[in-house]
Structure formats: C-alpha cells, structure tokens
C-alpha cells in the first residue's frame, strides 16, 4: 500500500505540472498558458469574473503548495512546474470582454511579461519555494491586465473585433 506522503507527492506533482503539460519537451510554460486559454474558451461561463476569480485563488493556493513540492523534486524554478503559467494566464483574462483579439493579445502580452520579468516580477523569484514560483506569473498577469485595459481605453473599437 502506498503511503499518504507518496500519494500527496503524486497529487502535488500532477497539479504543479498541470496534469503533465509541464513535461512537454520545450516551451512548457507557453504550452501551459495556451492550455489555460483553451480552457477559458471551451468551458461555458469560465469567463465570468466570479468563477475565474475563485479558480485563480484556488489554483494559486494549490500552486504554492504543489510548486514547493515540485521544486524539491526537480530543482530551483523547474520548467516542469507550470501551474504558475496557468494562474498567470487566467489573471490576464480577468476584466476583459471574451473576444478572440483580446484573448490572443492577453496571451502574447502575458508570455512577454513572464519572460522579460519587469520589476518587481524579477525580484519575486527570490521568494522561497512555491511562493517564488507563483509570484512572478501573478505579477505578469497583473501587468497584462493593466496593459489590456490601457489598450481598450485608447482603442475602444478593439472590443468589437
């Protein structure tokens, strides 16, 4: 019989890799972000602020826990741990109309902010364990929200595309 610790680690690794998406051989963060976007589009009602916010909070908490275990297993900020990209992508989609243009723009902006890591995202990675893993993507998601809101403000016709 498997020990509770073994089962707990298996669950954590499944979550941290977003059900094995993190094992994709290259650009696993981009692939996970794309999966998060697909989930947003195919599940009816997923775009509702209340639903999305609750899922972001739940997956953030699970990401801190599972990311800490993933980091112990794979090493510092491992590419296999992609739950942070999923949460960051979902944050990027908050407060915007569900259009293909804005969703695609959110995807590309989020990936840019996640890769470039402007302050304070760059220093947030010094946090220990799952906190460091999650925080830079949460910040990248927030930067994406702000950028998209500015785009909508200055180019309101983009909403109807």
N, C-alpha and C positions, 0 to 999 in steps of 0.2 A: 504494500500500500504506500502511495506517495505521501510524503509529509506535507503538513499545511504550508511550511515555508517554501517547499518546491512548487506547490500549486499557486501560492501567492506570487512567486517569481515568474511563473509561466504567464499568469494573468497580466502582471506588470509589463512583461516584455511584449506580449500581444498588444497591449494598449500603447506602449511607448513607440512601437514600430507601426502603429495604426494598422493592426491586423496584417502585418508582414509587408506593407507597402515600403517600409524603410529598408527592406532587403533588396530593393531594386538596385541593379549594379551601378548606375550612375544617376546623378541629379535627383537623388531620392527626395530631397526637400521640395523640389519643383514638382515632382510626380505627386507627392502627398498634397501639396497646395492645389494641384489640378483635381485630385480626387475630392478634396473638400469643396471645391467649386462645383463639381458634378453632383455631389450630394445635395448641395444648396439648390441646384436646378431641378433635380428629379424628384425630390420629396416635396409633395404639396404642403404649403404652409410653412416650409422651413425658413422662408424669408421674413416671417413675422418677427418683429423686434423682441417680443416676449419669449418666444420659443428659442430664437437664436441666442438671446442673452443667457437664458438658463443653460443651454447646451455649452456655451462658451465658459460659463462659470464651472459647470460640472467637469468638462474636459480640461480646464485649467488646473483644477484641484487634482484630477487623475493624472495629469501631465507632470505636475510637481512630484507626486508620489512615484509614478512609473518611470519618469525621467531620471530620478535619483537611482533607482534600481538598474535602469539601462546603462547609466554612466558607470556604475560599479562593475557591470558585466563587460561593457565594450570599451571603456576608457573615457577620457575627457571629451565632452561635447560630441558624441559619436554621430556619424551620419545616419546610422540605422534608426535613431530616435527622431521621429518625425511628427509626433503628436503636437509639438510646438508649432510646426508649419500649418497644421490643420486649424488650430486655435487662432493663429495669426490671420489666416485667410478668412475664417469666419468673422473675425473682428473687422476685417477690411470691408465686409459686405453689409455691416450694420448701417442703418440710417440712409440707405440709398435705394432708389427705385430698382426693381428687378428687371433690368434690361441687359441685353447681350453686350452692348457697348460698355456700359458702366461695370458690368461684371468682368469683362475682359481687361478693361483699364485697371480695375482693382487688382486683378491677378498680376498683371505686369508691374504695377507700382509696388505691390506687396513684395514681390520677388526682388525688385530693385532695392527697396529699403532693407530687406532681410539680408541681402548680400553685401550692400555697402555699409550697413550698420552705423548710421549717423548717431551722434551723441543724443541721448545717453544710452542708446542700444549697445554701443561698443563697450562701455564700461559695465553694463549689466551682466555681461557674461562672466565677470569675476565672482558673481554670487555662487554659492556652493550648490552642487547637485542639481536637482530639478528646477530650483528657482532660477539659476543661471541659464539653464536650457530654455525655459519658458519665457523669461522676461524680455529677451531681445526681440522675439517674434511678436509678443504682445505690443511692444513699443512700435515695431514695424507696422503692425496692424493699425495702431492709432495714427501714425504718420500717414498711412494710406487713407484712412477716413478723412483726416483734415485736408489732404490734397484733393480728394474726390469732391469734398464739399466746396472747396475753392473753385474747382473746375465747373461744378454745377452753378455756382454763383455767377461766375464770369461768362459762362457759356450755357445758359439755361436750355437752349434748344437741344443740347446733347441728350437730355432726358427722354425725348420722344424718338430717338434713334433705336 
